């Protein structure tokens, strides 16, 4: 199987790098939601726009927005 973002070998949808970024995005979202009551989609949009967001996290956020993935999944 290959990463749906970069094509690297993976055991699921994402390679190890993008999977780590996905997990970190989900962890950070919990804190953002508590502080701002932001939706998952709004959060991902903010992540993509933020110039301090890392490349892998931005790529994951863009992919999730494109796919319309719900945060619970």
DAKA-V743494 format. One record per residue. N is the residue number from 0. RES is the residue in one letter. PHI is phi in degrees with one decimal (none if undefined). OMEGA is omega in degrees with one decimal (none if undefined). Layout:
BEGIN
N,RES,PHI,OMEGA ; N,RES,PHI,OMEGA
END
This chain:
BEGIN
0,X,none,-179.1 ; 1,X,-123.8,177.4 ; 2,X,-60.2,-178.4 ; 3,X,-72.6,179.9 ; 4,X,-103.1,-172.1 ; 5,X,-113.2,179.3 ; 6,X,85.6,176.2 ; 7,X,-65.6,176.7 ; 8,X,-60.3,179.4 ; 9,X,-149.8,176.2 ; 10,X,-98.0,-179.3 ; 11,X,-148.1,-177.3 ; 12,X,-66.0,-175.5 ; 13,X,-120.0,171.7 ; 14,X,-70.6,-178.9 ; 15,X,-57.1,-177.7 ; 16,X,-67.5,-179.4 ; 17,X,-72.8,176.3 ; 18,X,-66.2,177.0 ; 19,X,-62.3,178.4 ; 20,X,-61.6,178.3 ; 21,X,-60.9,179.8 ; 22,X,-62.9,178.9 ; 23,X,-66.5,176.9 ; 24,X,-61.4,180.0 ; 25,X,-65.3,178.6 ; 26,X,-62.3,-178.2 ; 27,X,-67.5,-179.7 ; 28,X,-61.0,179.2 ; 29,X,-56.6,-180.0 ; 30,X,-68.8,178.7 ; 31,X,-62.3,-177.3 ; 32,X,-63.9,178.2 ; 33,X,-62.9,-175.8 ; 34,X,-81.2,-171.0 ; 35,X,-128.1,-175.5 ; 36,X,55.9,-179.1 ; 37,X,-83.4,176.8 ; 38,X,-78.7,178.9 ; 39,X,-58.2,-179.0 ; 40,X,-64.3,177.8 ; 41,X,-62.6,178.8 ; 42,X,-59.9,-180.0 ; 43,X,-61.4,177.8 ; 44,X,-62.2,177.8 ; 45,X,-65.5,178.4 ; 46,X,-61.5,-178.8 ; 47,X,-63.6,-177.6 ; 48,X,-77.1,-173.8 ; 49,X,-71.1,-178.3 ; 50,X,-68.3,-179.2 ; 51,X,-94.7,177.7 ; 52,X,-73.1,179.1 ; 53,X,-69.3,-176.7 ; 54,X,-57.5,-175.9 ; 55,X,-65.6,178.8 ; 56,X,-65.3,177.6 ; 57,X,-62.3,-179.8 ; 58,X,-62.0,178.8 ; 59,X,-65.8,-179.6 ; 60,X,-59.8,178.2 ; 61,X,-61.0,-179.8 ; 62,X,-61.8,-179.9 ; 63,X,-64.3,177.1 ; 64,X,-64.9,178.9 ; 65,X,-60.3,-177.2 ; 66,X,-82.9,-177.9 ; 67,X,64.6,-177.1 ; 68,X,-71.8,176.3 ; 69,X,-77.8,-178.4 ; 70,X,-61.2,-176.6 ; 71,X,-73.3,-174.8 ; 72,X,-100.2,none
END
